[in-house]
Amino acid sequence: HAAPLAAAVPPARPARPRPRPGGPIAGGLLDITAGRLRVGDCAGAADLLERATAFGRGDRRHGCQWRHRVRSQWLRGRLLLAADDLDGAAACALAVVTEAGARSMPRYQAFGDLLALHVRVRRSEPPPAEQAAAVASALGEVAAMEQPWLVAQILAEATGDVREVLTSVLSDATLRLARGAPDTYAPL
């Protein structure tokens, strides 16, 4: 005589909360936020950033939530810099560097350091030229595509020795990217 089918099925385990599929949505919103910032649409960027930030809350769990929180903080700092809120931008830069360091995220640590450099240049309190060059150069190791336009933004406000070293970093970064481009871009 066969055992009842129910006896062969193991008891169900309690359901664990599953991350929601908010990661791709948050990432997309942050991508568009970055684009809005690049074209100077601060109002659009602020709206998108607020929508993306909702995915960083505890009730909206998703797999890359910690990464999106750091990226949101960096973008918020850039938005505050664009609004000339230098204290707010500096606080965001420090938060990004701290969180990125704790989570071993060298890309965002470099972004945070560069944001802090931009704040100091805007305040007319730049670090020594060698330190500015080191910060700007470090970005090339982890974000080579973003390095030229981010350094160019700081360069537009820099003076003296810091302007000279940032010009050199920007030139080197541009040449490095050009050398790595496919042959189809050779005429550039």
C-alpha angles and dihedrals in degrees: 000000000000124000116250113270092238090062090060094055114085116232114269117257118231110269115256118217108263124217110255120236091256096119097083091042093050091045091051092048090050091049091053090044089056090050092050089051092051092055093045098251097140095165092053091045092050092051093048092045091053090051092048092046089061087070090061095063121106093246092057100057120179136159101263098034095127091053092049091050091055092045091047090052091051092049090047088054091051090049091051090048089053088052089049092243093143096171091053092046091049091050090051091048091053092047091050094048091047096047094040090050092049091050097041094245104150093175093060093038087059091046090051092048091050091049089052089050090051091051091051092049091048090051089051088242101111122172120244112297093249091055092048090050092049092051093047093045094049090062090063090064094059107019109026095159094053096040099083098052094040092049090045090057091055092041089058088064101034126102138191121358093352090057090050095051093044089051088054093047091049092049092049092047093050093049091048091053092046092051090052095049120108118260090257087074095050094110089062 
